[in-house]
């Protein structure tokens, strides 16, 4: 089944395309960290031999980047503000907990889509950081989990569920409204 959101530039189920797109975004993020945020950032050298290695090294710490351009409009169903909510895949939670419990998680949010059939939000852009240990605590304390009905039988490696996190729990490094 192909799910299409006309506000998104490419099919959300095409994991391979999004992984390649992510590489370009990682390079842009490193540039922003260095030039605008004063952070020492680089692509994790381990990615040269392991494409599944965490994305970055930021200020000497292993880090992973999550770029989100489309709000999770359904987060209102979980009593969360769609404008201030981000998703965190269950499979990433399990992987980081096992392999990288000391990693930092960065979200680069830029709501290029502010309207859908499920509602409308005000624009938001920003960069946010939270140590994975705090992400895990939020999840273990009951962060809502959304199951993607259209991915139940997915065989392409797409996440089958995600936790909803509130950006208010993150350190804001940059934000514009």
Rosetta blueprint (number, residue, H / E / L):
1 X L
2 X L
3 X L
4 X L
5 X L
6 X L
7 X L
8 X L
9 X L
10 X L
11 X L
12 X L
13 X L
14 X L
15 X H
16 X H
17 X H
18 X H
19 X H
20 X H
21 X H
22 X H
23 X H
24 X H
25 X H
26 X H
27 X H
28 X H
29 X H
30 X H
31 X H
32 X H
33 X H
34 X H
35 X H
36 X L
37 X L
38 X L
39 X L
40 X L
41 X E
42 X E
43 X E
44 X L
45 X H
46 X H
47 X H
48 X H
49 X L
50 X L
51 X L
52 X L
53 X L
54 X L
55 X L
56 X E
57 X E
58 X E
59 X L
60 X L
61 X E
62 X E
63 X E
64 X E
65 X E
66 X E
67 X E
68 X E
69 X E
70 X E
71 X L
72 X L
73 X H
74 X H
75 X H
76 X H
77 X H
78 X H
79 X L
80 X L
81 X L
82 X H
83 X H
84 X H
85 X E
86 X E
87 X E
88 X E
89 X E
90 X H
91 X H
92 X H
93 X H
94 X H
95 X H
96 X H
97 X H
98 X H
99 X H
100 X L
101 X L
102 X L
103 X L
104 X E
105 X E
106 X E
107 X E
108 X E
109 X E
110 X E
111 X E
112 X E
113 X E
114 X L
115 X E
116 X E
117 X L
118 X L
119 X E
120 X E
121 X L
122 X L
123 X L
124 X L
125 X E
126 X E
127 X E
128 X E
129 X E
130 X E
131 X E
132 X H
133 X H
134 X H
135 X H
136 X H
137 X H
138 X H
139 X H
140 X H
141 X L
142 X L
143 X L
144 X L
145 X E
146 X E
147 X E
148 X L
149 X H
150 X H
151 X H
152 X L
153 X L
154 X L
155 X L
156 X L
157 X L
158 X L
159 X L
160 X L
161 X E
162 X E
163 X E
164 X E
165 X E
166 X E
167 X H
168 X H
169 X H
170 X L
171 X E
172 X E
173 X E
174 X E
175 X E
176 X E
177 X L
